Amino acid sequence: MVVGAGPAGSFAALTAAKMGAKVAICEEHKEVGVPSHCPGHISIKGLNKLELKPPDSAIENRISGVVFYSPSGNEFRVKLPSPATYVISRSKFDKHMAQLAEKAGAKLLLRTRAERLLLDKNMVGGVSLKNGQHLDSKIVIDAEGCASTLLKQMGLQTFDKSLVVNAVNGQVDRISGLDEDTVEVYLGQEYAPGLYAWIIPKQDGSAKVGLATRTGNPRAQLKRFLNKHPIARKKLKLADVKNPSYHLIPLGGPIPKTYHNRLLVVGDAASHVKPTTGGGVIMGLTCARIAGETAAQALRHNSLSEGFLSHYEERWRRAIGFDMTVMRRIRLILNRLSDKKLDNIISLCSQLRLSDELQKLEDIDFQGKAVLHLLRKPSAFAVALYSLFSSLTS
């Protein structure tokens, strides 16, 4: 059984079902992908590695550039020779993933909220539902998201609350001065302390706009960003943000333990989220495939204890653990940078033409390895040293 029909939950279910397991997905909402929280900016290479392709109807744009704005308006542009990311409709993508799971044999149970785990002598045996019914299962894959209800019941540690941000994302129909194939990222403590603000263009001329903050009300912060930021306000002066949604983003890296007797934890519930950018889809999908494979193998061998299921954590840590560790350290550094130092770093990146090196990066998801690549170049090494020194002397 899988709890949650987000991309990670559906992919875990799809993988296990394709390996012959009998799978049910419990989804608390009446419709998969609704409400949608994430702006849906996903790397193309990451999806290709997982052999996943969003349906054409879900692809809202293809992005080949990014511009970083420092707090005072300094900019650093990176332009790639071909698109590196999709802008997707998360609602349509989530539905697509659930449909793939159903086609593989998984049973999707809508309006089915799992409230508690069924336990017998410290062994998980299924879930109890909000309506009072019980669903038995030999293994539960917890993909419930940041709510962490089931984790708390088991006494497992949830995400690092000292490194969590509150995000808001919405859509604007009228915007000016925006390159169609370029995402804009706005840094700084004044508008989005703890992460950044973003403008993500769609091909139809509209854009997704949002930010994440570790302090203050995200709704108020977004309004202030739209009305006060010296660059963004000119582009968004006629904009009316529609359908805003709110959600937590854990930036502290994976939780310490993602398995128990007859239980695996994946996706946002496991904090499989990049601490640098807050993106969680590719990391979550990467671990979800491993979770589905491990669950199917455990059922096949009737080895359901945490001793066997610990292989899941061993595998996903080999796949993403190094990158997550590096990205967490980068996040801690970024959180300590003043706006003045961010201004200086963005200017230095432009002066040293670091964009030329970034164009050569092969993978934007596994950023730990990307950092090692950049540090081979003296100019990039200077940027990294400056960033670290600035943070330690603030």
C-alpha positions as CSV (number, residue, x, y, z in Angstrom):
1,M,0.0,0.0,0.0
2,V,1.1,3.5,-0.8
3,V,-0.1,6.5,1.1
4,G,-0.3,9.6,-1.2
5,A,-0.8,9.8,-5.0
6,G,1.8,12.5,-5.6
7,P,4.6,11.8,-8.1
8,A,6.7,9.9,-5.6
9,G,3.8,7.8,-4.3
10,S,2.5,7.0,-7.8
11,F,6.0,6.1,-9.1
12,A,6.7,3.8,-6.1
13,A,3.3,2.1,-6.8
14,L,4.0,1.9,-10.6
15,T,7.4,0.3,-9.9
16,A,6.1,-2.3,-7.4
17,A,3.1,-3.2,-9.6
18,K,5.4,-3.7,-12.7
19,M,7.4,-6.2,-10.5
20,G,4.3,-8.2,-9.7
21,A,3.2,-6.7,-6.4
22,K,-0.5,-6.1,-5.6
23,V,-0.6,-2.3,-4.8
24,A,-3.3,0.1,-3.6
25,I,-2.7,3.9,-3.4
26,C,-4.6,5.9,-0.8
27,E,-5.2,9.5,-1.8
28,E,-7.1,11.8,0.6
29,H,-8.4,14.2,-2.1
30,K,-11.2,13.6,-4.6
31,E,-8.9,14.2,-7.5
32,V,-5.2,13.5,-8.0
33,G,-3.1,16.7,-8.4
34,V,-5.6,19.0,-6.8
35,P,-4.8,21.2,-5.0
36,S,-1.5,21.8,-6.8
37,H,1.2,23.5,-4.8
38,C,4.5,23.2,-6.7
39,P,5.3,25.6,-9.7
40,G,6.4,22.6,-11.7
41,H,9.9,23.4,-12.9
42,I,11.6,20.1,-13.6
43,S,14.9,19.0,-15.2
44,I,14.5,17.2,-18.6
45,K,17.6,15.1,-18.0
46,G,16.3,14.0,-14.6
47,L,13.1,12.8,-16.1
48,N,14.9,11.1,-19.0
49,K,17.1,9.2,-16.5
50,L,14.0,7.9,-14.9
51,E,12.5,7.0,-18.3
52,L,9.6,9.4,-17.7
53,K,8.1,11.8,-20.2
54,P,5.3,14.2,-19.3
55,P,2.4,14.2,-21.7
56,D,2.5,17.1,-24.2
57,S,-0.6,18.5,-22.6
58,A,1.3,18.9,-19.3
59,I,4.3,20.8,-20.8
60,E,3.8,24.5,-20.4
61,N,7.2,25.6,-21.5
62,R,10.8,24.6,-22.2
63,I,13.5,26.6,-20.4
64,S,17.1,27.1,-21.5
65,G,18.1,30.2,-19.4
66,V,18.1,31.6,-15.9
67,V,18.9,35.0,-14.6
68,F,19.8,35.6,-10.9
69,Y,19.1,39.0,-9.5
70,S,21.0,40.1,-6.4
71,P,19.2,42.2,-3.7
72,S,20.3,45.5,-5.3
73,G,19.6,44.4,-8.9
74,N,22.9,43.0,-10.0
75,E,22.3,40.2,-12.5
76,F,24.0,37.0,-13.5
77,R,22.7,35.2,-16.6
78,V,23.2,31.7,-17.7
79,K,22.1,30.7,-21.2
80,L,22.3,27.0,-22.3
81,P,22.4,25.9,-25.9
82,S,19.3,23.8,-25.5
83,P,16.3,23.5,-23.1
84,A,17.3,22.0,-19.7
85,T,14.0,22.1,-17.9
86,Y,10.3,21.8,-18.5
87,V,7.7,24.0,-17.0
88,I,4.8,21.6,-16.3
89,S,1.3,21.6,-15.0
90,R,1.8,19.7,-11.8
91,S,-1.9,18.8,-11.7
92,K,-1.7,17.1,-15.2
93,F,1.7,15.5,-14.4
94,D,0.5,14.0,-11.1
95,K,-2.6,12.6,-12.9
96,H,-0.4,11.1,-15.6
97,M,1.8,9.4,-13.0
98,A,-1.3,8.0,-11.2
99,Q,-2.7,6.7,-14.5
100,L,0.6,5.0,-15.3
101,A,0.4,3.2,-11.9
102,E,-3.2,2.2,-12.6
103,K,-2.3,0.8,-16.0
104,A,0.4,-1.3,-14.3
105,G,-2.2,-2.8,-12.0
106,A,-2.2,-0.5,-9.0
107,K,-5.6,0.4,-7.5
108,L,-6.2,4.1,-6.9
109,L,-8.5,4.9,-3.9
110,L,-9.6,8.5,-3.9
111,R,-11.2,10.2,-0.9
112,T,-9.3,7.8,1.2
113,R,-7.4,9.4,4.0
114,A,-5.0,7.3,6.0
115,E,-5.0,8.6,9.5
116,R,-3.0,6.0,11.5
117,L,-0.8,3.0,10.9
118,L,-2.1,-0.4,12.1
119,L,0.5,-1.8,14.4
120,D,0.9,-5.3,15.9
121,K,4.0,-5.9,18.0
122,N,5.9,-3.0,16.4
123,M,5.0,-4.3,12.9
124,V,3.0,-2.2,10.5
125,G,0.0,-4.0,9.2
126,G,-1.9,-1.4,7.1
127,V,-3.7,1.8,7.9
128,S,-6.8,3.0,9.5
129,L,-8.9,5.5,7.5
130,K,-10.7,8.7,8.5
131,N,-14.0,6.9,8.0
132,G,-13.1,4.3,10.6
133,Q,-12.3,1.5,8.2
134,H,-9.1,-0.4,8.1
135,L,-7.0,-1.4,5.1
136,D,-4.6,-4.3,5.7
137,S,-1.2,-4.3,3.9
138,K,2.0,-6.3,4.2
139,I,4.1,-3.1,3.5
140,V,3.2,0.6,3.6
141,I,5.1,3.2,1.6
142,D,4.6,6.5,3.2
143,A,4.4,9.3,0.6
144,E,2.1,11.5,2.5
145,G,4.2,14.7,2.1
146,C,5.2,17.1,4.8
147,A,2.3,16.3,7.1
148,S,4.4,13.4,8.5
149,T,1.3,12.1,10.4
150,L,2.4,8.5,10.1
151,L,6.0,9.2,10.9
152,K,5.1,10.9,14.1
153,Q,3.0,7.9,15.1
154,M,6.0,5.6,14.7
155,G,8.3,8.0,16.6
156,L,10.5,8.5,13.6
157,Q,12.2,11.8,13.2
158,T,10.6,14.2,10.7
159,F,12.2,17.0,8.7
160,D,14.6,19.5,10.3
161,K,12.2,22.3,11.4
162,S,15.1,24.8,11.7
163,L,15.5,24.6,7.9
164,V,11.9,24.8,6.6
165,V,10.4,27.6,4.5
166,N,6.8,28.6,3.8
167,A,6.1,28.9,0.1
168,V,3.4,30.6,-2.0
169,N,2.9,30.1,-5.7
170,G,0.4,31.6,-8.1
171,Q,-0.1,32.6,-11.7
172,V,-0.2,36.0,-13.4
173,D,-1.6,36.6,-16.9
174,R,-0.1,40.0,-17.7
175,I,3.7,40.5,-17.5
176,S,6.2,42.5,-19.5
177,G,9.9,42.4,-20.2
178,L,10.3,38.6,-19.6
179,D,12.2,36.3,-22.0
180,E,10.0,33.3,-22.8
181,D,12.7,30.7,-22.3
182,T,14.3,32.2,-19.1
183,V,13.5,31.7,-15.5
184,E,14.1,34.6,-13.1
185,V,15.4,34.1,-9.6
186,Y,15.4,36.9,-7.0
187,L,17.7,36.6,-4.0
188,G,17.9,38.5,-0.8
189,Q,16.8,38.6,2.8
190,E,14.5,41.5,2.3
191,Y,12.0,39.7,0.1
192,A,12.6,36.0,0.4
193,P,14.8,35.1,3.4
194,G,15.7,31.4,3.4
195,L,15.2,30.7,-0.3
196,Y,14.3,33.1,-3.2
197,A,11.4,34.5,-5.3
198,W,10.8,33.3,-8.8
199,I,9.1,34.2,-12.1
200,I,8.7,31.2,-14.4
201,P,7.3,32.0,-17.9
202,K,4.8,29.9,-19.8
203,Q,4.5,29.8,-23.5
204,D,1.1,31.4,-23.5
205,G,2.5,34.7,-22.2
206,S,1.5,34.1,-18.6
207,A,3.9,33.2,-15.8
208,K,4.1,31.4,-12.4
209,V,5.2,33.7,-9.6
210,G,6.0,32.9,-6.0
211,L,8.5,32.8,-3.2
212,A,9.5,30.9,-0.1
213,T,10.5,32.5,3.2
214,R,11.6,31.2,6.6
215,T,10.2,34.3,8.3
216,G,7.0,36.2,8.0
217,N,3.8,35.5,6.1
218,P,4.4,34.3,2.5
219,R,1.2,36.0,1.3
220,A,2.4,39.3,2.6
221,Q,5.9,38.7,1.4
222,L,4.7,38.0,-2.1
223,K,2.6,41.2,-2.2
224,R,5.6,43.2,-1.0
225,F,7.8,41.6,-3.7
226,L,5.3,42.4,-6.4
227,N,4.9,46.0,-5.3
228,K,8.3,47.0,-4.0
229,H,11.1,45.0,-5.7
230,P,12.9,47.5,-8.0
231,I,13.1,45.1,-11.0
232,A,10.1,42.7,-10.5
233,R,7.6,45.4,-9.9
234,K,8.2,46.8,-13.3
235,K,7.4,43.5,-14.9
236,L,4.5,42.7,-12.7
237,K,2.9,46.1,-12.3
238,L,-0.3,45.0,-14.1
239,A,-0.3,41.5,-12.6
240,D,-3.0,40.0,-10.5
241,V,-1.9,36.8,-8.8
242,K,-4.5,34.1,-9.4
243,N,-5.0,30.8,-7.5
244,P,-2.3,31.2,-4.9
245,S,-1.4,28.0,-3.1
246,Y,0.7,27.5,0.0
247,H,3.0,24.7,1.2
248,L,6.0,23.9,3.3
249,I,9.4,23.1,1.8
250,P,11.9,21.2,4.0
251,L,15.4,22.3,3.2
252,G,17.4,20.3,5.8
253,G,18.1,17.2,3.8
254,P,16.7,13.7,4.3
255,I,15.4,12.5,7.6
256,P,17.8,10.2,9.5
257,K,15.8,7.0,9.0
258,T,13.3,6.1,6.2
259,Y,12.4,2.6,7.0
260,H,10.8,0.4,9.8
261,N,9.2,-3.0,10.1
262,R,6.9,-3.1,7.0
263,L,7.3,0.6,6.4
264,L,9.2,2.8,3.9
265,V,9.2,6.6,3.7
266,V,9.7,8.5,0.4
267,G,9.4,12.0,-1.2
268,D,8.6,15.1,0.9
269,A,7.8,12.8,3.9
270,A,11.4,11.7,3.9
271,S,12.6,15.3,3.0
272,H,14.0,14.1,-0.3
273,V,14.1,17.8,-1.4
274,K,17.1,19.7,-2.6
275,P,18.2,22.1,0.2
276,T,19.6,24.6,-2.4
277,T,16.6,25.1,-4.6
278,G,13.6,23.4,-2.8
279,G,13.0,21.2,-5.8
280,G,11.8,17.7,-4.8
281,V,10.3,16.0,-7.8
282,I,13.4,14.4,-9.3
283,M,14.9,13.4,-6.0
284,G,11.6,12.1,-4.8
285,L,11.1,10.1,-8.0
286,T,14.6,8.7,-7.8
287,C,14.0,7.4,-4.3
288,A,10.4,6.3,-5.1
289,R,11.7,3.9,-7.7
290,I,14.1,2.3,-5.2
291,A,11.2,2.1,-2.7
292,G,9.0,0.3,-5.1
293,E,11.7,-2.1,-6.1
294,T,12.6,-2.8,-2.4
295,A,9.0,-3.4,-1.5
296,A,8.4,-5.8,-4.3
297,Q,11.5,-7.7,-3.5
298,A,10.6,-7.9,0.2
299,L,7.2,-9.3,-0.7
300,R,8.7,-11.8,-3.1
301,H,11.1,-13.1,-0.4
302,N,8.6,-12.6,2.5
303,S,11.3,-10.5,4.2
304,L,9.3,-7.6,5.7
305,S,11.4,-6.7,8.7
306,E,13.5,-3.5,8.9
307,G,16.6,-5.6,8.5
308,F,15.7,-6.3,4.8
309,L,14.0,-3.0,4.2
310,S,17.1,-1.1,5.3
311,H,18.5,-1.9,1.9
312,Y,16.1,0.8,0.6
313,E,17.9,3.5,2.6
314,E,21.4,2.1,1.7
315,R,20.5,2.3,-2.0
316,W,18.9,5.8,-2.0
317,R,21.8,7.2,0.1
318,R,24.3,5.8,-2.5
319,A,22.2,7.5,-5.2
320,I,21.7,11.0,-3.7
321,G,23.3,11.1,-0.3
322,F,26.5,12.9,-1.3
323,D,24.7,15.5,-3.2
324,M,22.2,16.1,-0.4
325,T,25.0,16.5,2.1
326,V,26.8,19.1,-0.1
327,M,23.5,21.0,-0.9
328,R,22.7,21.2,2.8
329,R,26.0,22.8,3.6
330,I,25.5,25.2,0.7
331,R,22.1,26.1,2.2
332,L,23.6,26.8,5.6
333,I,26.1,29.1,3.9
334,L,23.5,30.9,1.9
335,N,21.3,31.5,4.9
336,R,24.1,33.4,6.6
337,L,24.9,35.7,3.7
338,S,23.9,39.3,4.0
339,D,22.3,41.1,1.1
340,K,25.5,43.1,0.5
341,K,27.5,40.0,0.2
342,L,25.0,38.4,-2.1
343,D,25.4,41.5,-4.3
344,N,29.1,41.1,-4.4
345,I,29.0,37.4,-5.2
346,I,26.5,37.9,-8.1
347,S,28.8,40.6,-9.5
348,L,31.8,38.4,-9.1
349,C,30.1,35.5,-10.9
350,S,29.4,37.9,-13.9
351,Q,32.9,39.3,-13.9
352,L,34.5,35.9,-13.9
353,R,32.2,34.6,-16.7
354,L,31.2,31.7,-14.5
355,S,28.2,31.3,-16.9
356,D,30.6,29.8,-19.4
357,E,31.5,27.0,-16.9
358,L,27.9,26.4,-15.9
359,Q,27.0,25.7,-19.5
360,K,29.2,22.7,-19.4
361,L,27.4,21.1,-16.4
362,E,25.8,17.8,-17.3
363,D,23.4,17.5,-14.4
364,I,21.5,20.2,-12.6
365,D,19.8,17.9,-10.1
366,F,22.9,16.3,-8.5
367,Q,24.5,19.5,-7.4
368,G,27.2,18.0,-5.1
369,K,28.9,16.6,-8.2
370,A,28.3,19.9,-10.0
371,V,30.2,21.8,-7.3
372,L,33.2,19.4,-7.6
373,H,33.2,20.1,-11.4
374,L,33.2,23.9,-10.8
375,L,35.9,23.8,-8.3
376,R,38.3,22.4,-10.8
377,K,38.4,25.9,-12.4
378,P,40.3,28.7,-10.7
379,S,37.6,31.3,-11.4
380,A,34.9,29.0,-9.9
381,F,37.1,28.2,-7.0
382,A,37.4,31.9,-6.3
383,V,33.6,32.3,-6.2
384,A,33.2,29.3,-3.8
385,L,36.0,30.6,-1.5
386,Y,34.5,34.1,-1.5
387,S,31.0,32.7,-0.7
388,L,32.4,30.6,2.2
389,F,34.6,33.4,3.5
390,S,31.7,35.9,3.4
391,S,29.4,33.6,5.3
392,L,31.9,32.8,8.0
393,T,32.7,36.5,8.6
394,S,29.1,37.7,8.7
